Amino acid sequence: MIVRISKTLMVAAIGFFAFLVAFGNITDYDTNFAFVHHVFLMDTIFPDAGIRYRAIEANWVHHLGYIGIIMLESLTSLLCLLGAWRLWRNRRETAQVFNRSKGLAVIGLTLGFLTWQVAFMSVGGEWFGMWMSSQWNGVPDAFRFFMTILGVLIYLVHRDDEPDA
């Protein structure tokens, strides 16, 4: 039973984290938008970088990208929290029922992984050269986030046995 509770709490913790990130991005939109804005502009990467042609100057694209990120973070939070609730409700059920109840949590964790790995690490970090910026480099944070999510996802998907009698 302790493993089931542990998995449930870990999924809930990721949901809570994603909620806090989305909430911060929504309630402090301008401050956090500056990050996305500078990444798209590529105005703080190495001066001689040969990838500057990838920069996007259209402000509406910056807002669209930022709103997309907020939506992904919010959906990650919602799916993980609902998934944790479903796991909690089924913690005393048979192994088959508990294992089947992992679906929403798996989807939420996968979306969270993809958000921070694809949006931040791949698109921001590699395509827009965010790693070259001393001021707007979110690669280390994104890596920390998606590795934590990946660890929880791997732990969650291990099949559970029948609960202790």
N, C-alpha and C positions, 0 to 999 in steps of 0.2 A: 504494500500500500504506500509506503514511503516513497518509492520510485515514482509512482503515479502522481502523488502530490508534488514531488520535486519537478516533474515534467510540466505539470500544470502551472506551478509558480514561475518557472522559467519562461514559459510562453507568455504568461501574464506580464512578466517583467519586460519582455521585449515589446509587448503591446503598450505598456506604460511609457517606455522610452520613446517609441515612435509617436505616441500622443504628445509628449512633452516637446519633441522636436517640431511637430506640426503646429502645436499651439504657439510655440515661440516664433515660428515663421509667420504665422497669421497675425499675432498680436504685436510683433515688432517687424512688420513687413518691410519697411524702408531700410532698416539697418541690415537685415538679412538679405534683402534684395541686392544690396551693394555687392555682396559676394558673387552672386550669379551674374550681375551686370559686368563686373570686371573679368570674370572668367570668359564670358562671351566676347568681350572686347579684346581680350588677350593683351591688355595694355601694361601688364606688370610682368610678363615673361621676359626671358633673356632678349636684349635688344637686337641681337643678330640672328634670332631664331628663324629658320627657313619655313616655319609653318604659320607665320602670321597671316597668310592669305586665307586661313580658315576662320578668322575673326568675323563675328556678325555684329554689325553696328545698329541694326534696327531695334529700337527700344521695345517695340511691341513683341518681338521674338524673345527678348529677355524676360518680359513679364509672362509670356506664355510658357516658357521653360520653367520659370519659378513656380507658377501656379500648378503646372504639371507635377513638379517635385512635391509640392504641398499635398496635392491630391494623392500621390503615391504613398507618402508618409502617413496621411490620414487613413487611407484604405488599409495599409499595413497594420496600423494601430487597431482599427475596427475588427479586422479579421483575426488578429492575434487575441484580442480581448474576448471576442465571441468564441473563438476556438478554445481559449482557456476556460471559459464558462462551460462549454460543452464537455471538456475533459473533467472538470470538477463535478459536474452533474453525473458523469458516468464512472467516477473513480471506484465505486464499489461494485460495478457490474462485472460480467464475465470478461475474460481477456478479449474475446471476439468483439464484444460491444465496445469496450474501451479502445481497442485498436482501430475500429471503424470510426470512432468519434474524433480521430486525429485530423480529419480532412481539412477543416477550416484553419486549424493551427498550421498545418503544413503549407497551405496556400498563403497564409499571412506571412509566415517566415520566408517562404520562397520569394514573395513579392518584396519583402524587406531586403533580402539578399540582393535581388536584382536592382532595386532602387539604388542602394549604395555602391554595388559593384559596377553596374552598367552606367547609371547616370553620373555618378561622381568619379569613380575610378577610371572607367573606360572613356566615357565621353568628355567629362571635365578634365580628368587627369591626363589622358593620352591625346585625344583629339584636339582639345583646346590648350594643351600644354600647361595645365594648372600646376603641375609639379615644379615648373620653373619659377613660379612666383613665390617670393619670400613672404608676401603679405596675404595672398589669397589661395594658399595651397591647402586644400581640404583632403588630399590623398591619405595622409596618415590617419586622420579621423575616420574617413570612409572605410579604410582597411580595418581599423579596430572595430567599427560597427558591423561590417558584413562578416567578419570572422567570428564575432560573438554570436551573431544570428546563425551562422553556419554551424557553430558548435551546438547550439540549442536544437537546430533542425536535425542534426545527426543523432543527438541524444533522444529526441522525440520519436524518430521513426523506428528505433529499435523496438521490436515487438515485445509486448508485455505478456507476462504469464498470468495465470489465474491469481486473483488477490489472495493474500495470506488468510488462512482460516482463523 
